[in-house]
Amino acid sequence: MSWLTRDQVKTVIVEALREVADTGGDIEGYEIAELTDRHQVVFMEKIAEKLGGRSFRVTMTLARLQGCSTMTGLIDYIEENQESKA
């Protein structure tokens, strides 16, 4: 089984983020702290849903999400820590 590439992970993040915030442009510099706590929770749920649709998952907590600081950090974290659901 092959893993999701960084670009594929970024696509997942963009799709999930669009459901909770209107960021426009490139999301890599977008700071996670700009989302309210409630939006961060929904964002994590959307990430899990979209990764699951591709047969992947990642361990994610609110603290882990906030620790990523920016979307670049989140993309890198997911790329490095993704797991196959198979």
TIPAMI-930129 format. One record per residue (C-alpha): residue in three letters; x, y, z. Coordinates in pm, whole numbers, plus 50000, padded with zeros to 5 digits. Example, Ala and Ser with C-alpha at 12.3 -4.5 7.8 and 13.67 -1.06 7.14 Angstrom:
% residues 2
{"ala",{51230,49550,50780}};
{"ser",{51367,49894,50714}};
***
This chain:
% residues 86
{"met",{50000,50000,50000}};
{"ser",{50127,50346,49919}};
{"trp",{50099,50641,50152}};
{"leu",{49937,50973,50080}};
{"thr",{50183,51223,49935}};
{"arg",{50225,51567,50087}};
{"asp",{50014,51714,49804}};
{"gln",{49736,51461,49870}};
{"val",{49744,51543,50242}};
{"lys",{49728,51913,50158}};
{"thr",{49421,51847,49942}};
{"val",{49253,51673,50237}};
{"ile",{49336,51970,50462}};
{"val",{49208,52223,50207}};
{"glu",{48881,52031,50164}};
{"ala",{48830,52003,50540}};
{"leu",{48922,52367,50604}};
{"arg",{48679,52491,50338}};
{"glu",{48398,52334,50539}};
{"val",{48479,52539,50850}};
{"ala",{48649,52860,50730}};
{"asp",{48688,53082,50427}};
{"thr",{49063,53122,50403}};
{"gly",{49115,53194,50034}};
{"gly",{49454,53160,49868}};
{"asp",{49729,52925,49977}};
{"ile",{49657,52779,50321}};
{"glu",{50011,52686,50422}};
{"gly",{50072,53002,50625}};
{"tyr",{49725,53001,50781}};
{"glu",{49750,52981,51159}};
{"ile",{49539,52722,51338}};
{"ala",{49483,52970,51624}};
{"glu",{49273,53179,51384}};
{"leu",{49002,52911,51417}};
{"thr",{48784,52916,51728}};
{"asp",{48806,52612,51956}};
{"arg",{48472,52488,51820}};
{"his",{48589,52527,51462}};
{"gln",{48910,52342,51546}};
{"val",{48707,52046,51675}};
{"val",{48490,52041,51363}};
{"phe",{48802,52079,51148}};
{"met",{48959,51771,51314}};
{"glu",{48637,51576,51253}};
{"lys",{48640,51675,50886}};
{"ile",{49005,51574,50850}};
{"ala",{48927,51234,51003}};
{"glu",{48626,51193,50774}};
{"lys",{48820,51282,50460}};
{"leu",{49122,51069,50550}};
{"gly",{48886,50781,50631}};
{"gly",{48732,50816,50286}};
{"arg",{49077,50744,50148}};
{"ser",{49132,50451,50388}};
{"phe",{49373,50641,50614}};
{"arg",{49363,50778,50966}};
{"val",{49583,50982,51197}};
{"thr",{49589,51019,51574}};
{"met",{49480,51375,51642}};
{"thr",{49390,51564,51957}};
{"leu",{49305,51929,52003}};
{"ala",{49641,51982,52173}};
{"arg",{49822,51814,51881}};
{"leu",{49631,52026,51629}};
{"gln",{49714,52346,51818}};
{"gly",{50075,52233,51853}};
{"cys",{50111,52228,51476}};
{"ser",{50069,52609,51479}};
{"thr",{50017,52649,51102}};
{"met",{49861,52443,50826}};
{"thr",{50213,52366,50701}};
{"gly",{50290,52201,51035}};
{"leu",{49961,52011,51024}};
{"ile",{50021,51886,50670}};
{"asp",{50369,51768,50768}};
{"tyr",{50237,51600,51085}};
{"ile",{49969,51408,50895}};
{"glu",{50207,51308,50617}};
{"glu",{50453,51168,50873}};
{"asn",{50194,51002,51102}};
{"gln",{49928,50868,50867}};
{"glu",{49815,50509,50917}};
{"ser",{49637,50275,50682}};
{"lys",{49288,50167,50787}};
{"ala",{49336,49841,50594}};
***
